[in-house]
């Protein structure tokens, strides 16, 4: 029997089977500097060691070289740090540039809509499993995989709203995968770029902005914690959803848009929902006097650079959002 783990936005229908345990043992690397086991040097971590992720300690016997990353948000940061050759399993996802190049090197990729079972994960022979736990079934998946006696790092899924959140995660992930120096360099570079982009808003009024995306084939106004909303907020815009009495995403009803009268509308497209998918909504006669529509300030951005799985490309997304807000 297998343990079936339904992926994000699916219905959790898991059947627990622990079966025959599989223990993966890796040899500890020698510390040439003579440091005590578990300590770190300026250039490279020594092993065995423990890394804190959230409120848990992840124990590693050696630098991970066969990582199973079960969440696309994590994969988008692991791949630039370790390279695809060191990732045994990762989700298929929308990617551009270097991220797409490294994704092509991954041993096995999982279709986003597919169910995942423990046998599939273990077949990749991981020496580290990483997962974002946004839903109960993902937490259950982590617990089940721990039964195979391999390191499992569980990340909270509620702190990825905005480029700053992604940058903050780089250090934690870099430490976990044994690339601390590379992580520090990458985070510093991204922070410098971010600071220059958000500086465009200095001294300017924050335009009232609505972010729209497609979820389950429906046009929705992004929630307060959606990555696109976070980018609007970071770039210096005033997300209309911040003033609505809604804790989650709401339908992009023309009446709501008219009432909020946004100065700017930013639409997030994807491979499944291109610009044409939003035409009926944006071209609705009811919106003709909405400032954003009337003044031709409806902009389209790609989820590959404005979504939670954008990785380092999130700065390109922040740049585009900033341009939509302030480059008239």
C-alpha positions in Angstrom: 0.0 0.0 0.0 1.0 3.6 -0.4 0.6 6.9 1.3 -1.2 9.2 -1.1 -0.6 12.9 -0.5 -2.9 15.2 -2.4 -1.2 18.4 -3.5 -2.1 22.0 -2.7 -5.7 23.1 -3.4 -6.6 19.4 -3.7 -8.8 17.5 -1.2 -6.7 15.7 1.4 -7.5 12.0 1.0 -4.6 10.2 2.6 -4.2 6.7 3.6 -1.5 6.0 6.2 0.8 3.2 5.5 4.2 3.1 7.1 5.2 -0.2 5.6 8.9 -1.1 5.7 11.0 1.8 7.0 13.8 3.0 4.8 16.8 4.6 6.5 19.2 6.7 4.4 22.7 7.1 5.9 25.2 9.6 4.7 28.8 9.8 5.7 29.8 12.8 7.7 32.3 15.1 6.0 35.6 15.9 7.7 36.1 19.4 9.1 39.5 20.4 7.8 39.7 23.3 10.2 39.4 21.1 13.3 36.2 22.6 14.5 33.9 20.6 16.7 31.2 18.5 15.0 28.1 20.6 14.2 30.0 23.9 14.2 30.4 26.1 11.1 33.3 27.9 9.5 33.1 31.1 7.5 33.3 29.2 4.2 31.5 25.9 4.7 29.4 24.2 7.3 30.7 21.1 9.0 28.7 17.9 9.7 26.9 16.4 11.5 24.9 19.5 12.4 21.4 20.8 13.2 19.6 23.6 11.5 16.6 25.3 13.0 13.6 25.6 10.7 10.6 27.2 12.4 10.5 25.8 15.9 12.1 22.4 14.9 15.6 21.2 14.6 16.5 19.4 11.4 19.5 17.1 11.9 21.8 16.6 8.9 24.7 14.0 8.7 26.1 15.5 5.5 25.5 18.3 3.0 22.3 17.4 1.1 22.9 16.3 -2.4 19.6 14.6 -3.3 16.9 17.0 -2.1 13.2 16.3 -2.5 11.4 19.7 -2.6 7.7 19.1 -2.5 6.6 22.8 -2.7 7.2 25.1 -5.6 7.9 28.2 -3.4 10.8 26.3 -1.7 12.0 24.8 -5.0 12.2 28.3 -6.5 14.9 29.2 -3.9 16.6 25.9 -3.5 17.4 25.6 -7.2 19.4 28.9 -7.5 21.3 27.9 -4.3 22.2 24.3 -5.0 21.6 23.9 -8.8 19.2 21.4 -10.3 21.7 18.6 -10.2 21.4 18.4 -6.4 17.6 18.3 -6.5 16.1 14.8 -6.9 12.5 15.7 -6.9 10.6 19.0 -7.4 7.2 20.2 -8.7 6.6 21.3 -12.2 6.1 25.1 -12.2 6.1 28.2 -14.3 9.7 29.4 -14.4 11.9 31.8 -16.4 15.6 32.4 -17.0 18.1 30.7 -14.8 15.4 29.1 -12.7 14.0 27.3 -15.8 17.5 26.2 -16.7 18.0 24.6 -13.2 14.6 23.1 -13.2 15.4 21.2 -16.4 18.3 19.5 -14.5 16.1 18.1 -11.7 16.0 14.3 -11.6 12.2 14.0 -11.4 9.4 16.6 -11.5 5.8 16.2 -10.3 2.8 17.6 -12.1 1.2 20.3 -10.0 -2.2 18.8 -10.1 -1.1 15.2 -9.4 -1.4 13.3 -6.2 1.9 12.4 -4.5 2.6 9.3 -2.6 5.4 8.5 -0.2 6.8 5.8 -2.5 7.3 8.4 -5.2 9.1 10.6 -2.8 11.3 7.8 -1.4 12.0 6.5 -4.9 14.0 9.7 -5.5 16.3 8.6 -2.7 16.3 11.9 -0.9 18.8 12.9 1.9 16.5 15.9 2.7 12.8 16.5 2.2 11.5 20.1 2.2 7.8 21.1 2.3 5.7 24.2 2.9 2.8 23.4 5.2 -0.1 25.6 4.3 -2.7 22.9 4.8 -3.3 20.0 7.2 -2.6 17.4 4.6 0.9 18.9 4.0 1.6 18.7 7.7 0.4 15.1 7.7 2.6 14.4 4.7 5.7 15.7 6.6 4.8 13.5 9.6 4.5 10.4 7.4 7.8 11.0 5.6 9.6 11.4 8.9 8.7 7.8 9.6 11.3 6.8 7.0 14.0 8.3 9.2 15.2 11.1 6.8 15.5 14.8 7.6 12.3 16.6 6.9 12.2 20.4 7.0 8.7 21.9 7.3 8.3 25.6 6.5 5.3 27.8 7.4 3.3 28.8 4.4 2.0 32.1 5.7 5.0 34.3 5.4 5.6 34.6 1.6 3.7 37.7 0.9 6.0 40.1 -0.9 9.6 40.1 -2.1 10.9 40.8 1.4 9.4 37.6 2.6 11.2 35.7 -0.2 14.5 37.4 0.6 14.1 36.6 4.3 13.7 32.9 3.5 16.9 32.7 1.5 19.2 32.7 4.5 17.2 30.0 6.3 17.1 27.8 3.2 20.8 28.4 2.3 21.8 27.4 5.8 19.8 24.2 5.5 21.2 23.1 2.1 24.8 24.0 3.1 25.1 27.2 0.9 25.2 29.9 3.6 27.8 32.1 1.9 25.9 31.9 -1.4 22.7 32.7 0.3 24.1 35.8 2.0 25.5 37.1 -1.3 22.2 36.4 -3.1 20.1 38.0 -0.3 22.3 41.1 -0.3 22.1 41.5 -4.0 18.3 41.2 -4.0 17.9 43.6 -1.1 19.9 46.2 -3.0 17.7 45.8 -6.0 14.6 45.9 -3.9 15.6 49.1 -2.1 16.2 50.9 -5.5 12.8 49.8 -6.8 10.7 50.8 -3.7 12.5 54.1 -3.6 10.5 55.2 -6.7 7.5 55.7 -4.4 9.3 58.2 -2.2 7.3 61.5 -2.0 4.5 60.1 -4.1 0.9 59.4 -3.3 0.0 55.7 -3.0 -2.5 55.0 -5.9 -5.6 53.0 -4.9 -4.9 49.6 -6.6 -6.8 46.4 -7.2 -4.9 43.2 -8.0 -6.8 40.6 -9.9 -5.9 36.9 -10.6 -7.6 33.7 -11.6 -8.2 30.9 -9.1 -10.2 27.8 -10.1 -11.2 29.5 -13.3 -12.7 32.4 -11.5 -11.5 36.0 -11.5 -10.7 37.0 -8.0 -9.5 40.1 -6.1 -6.3 39.0 -4.5 -6.3 38.5 -0.7 -4.3 40.6 1.7 -1.6 37.8 1.9 -1.4 37.1 -1.9 2.0 37.7 -3.3 0.7 40.1 -5.9 -1.0 42.1 -3.1 2.3 42.2 -1.2 4.2 43.5 -4.2 1.6 46.3 -4.7 2.0 47.2 -1.1 5.8 47.0 -1.2 6.0 49.1 -4.4 4.1 51.9 -2.8 0.6 51.2 -3.9 -2.5 51.1 -1.7 -4.2 47.7 -2.2 -8.0 48.2 -2.1 -8.3 44.8 -0.4 -6.6 46.2 2.7 -9.8 48.3 3.2 -12.3 45.6 2.5 -13.8 43.5 5.2 -12.4 40.2 3.8 -9.8 37.9 5.2 -9.4 35.9 2.0 -9.8 36.5 -1.7 -13.2 37.7 -3.0 -14.8 37.5 -6.4 -13.8 40.3 -8.8 -17.4 41.5 -9.1 -17.8 44.6 -11.3 -19.9 46.1 -8.5 -17.1 45.8 -6.1 -14.6 47.2 -8.5 -16.8 50.2 -9.3 -17.3 50.9 -5.6 -13.6 50.8 -4.9 -12.8 53.0 -8.0 -9.2 51.9 -8.3 -6.7 54.2 -10.0 -4.7 51.2 -11.1 -5.7 47.6 -11.9 -3.0 45.0 -12.1 -4.0 41.6 -13.5 -1.8 38.6 -12.9 -1.8 36.2 -15.8 -0.5 32.7 -16.0 0.0 29.8 -18.5 -3.6 28.8 -17.7 -5.2 32.2 -17.6 -3.8 34.6 -20.2 -4.8 38.2 -20.9 -7.8 37.0 -22.9 -9.2 35.2 -19.9 -9.9 38.6 -18.2 -11.2 40.4 -21.3 -14.9 39.9 -20.4 -14.3 41.4 -16.9 -12.1 44.4 -18.0 -14.3 45.2 -21.0 -17.5 45.1 -18.9 -19.4 48.3 -19.7 -20.0 48.8 -16.0 -16.3 49.5 -15.5 -16.0 52.2 -18.2 -15.9 55.0 -15.7 -13.6 53.3 -13.2 -10.4 55.5 -13.2 -8.1 52.7 -14.0 -10.1 51.7 -17.0 -11.0 55.2 -18.1 -7.4 56.3 -17.9 -6.0 53.2 -19.6 -4.1 52.1 -16.4 -4.9 48.3 -16.5 -1.6 46.4 -16.5 -0.8 42.7 -16.9 2.0 40.9 -15.1 3.1 37.2 -15.4 2.7 34.9 -12.3 6.1 33.5 -13.1 7.6 36.7 -11.7 4.9 37.9 -9.4 3.8 34.6 -7.7 4.9 32.8 -4.6 7.1 30.5 -6.7 8.9 33.2 -8.6 12.1 32.8 -6.5 14.7 35.5 -7.3 12.7 36.6 -10.3 10.3 38.3 -7.8 12.4 41.4 -8.2 11.5 41.6 -11.8 7.9 41.3 -10.8 8.3 44.1 -8.2 9.9 46.2 -10.9 6.9 45.7 -13.2 4.4 46.5 -10.4 6.3 49.6 -9.5 6.3 50.8 -13.1 2.5 50.2 -13.3 2.0 52.3 -10.3 4.3 55.2 -11.0 5.4 55.3 -14.7 2.5 57.0 -16.4 
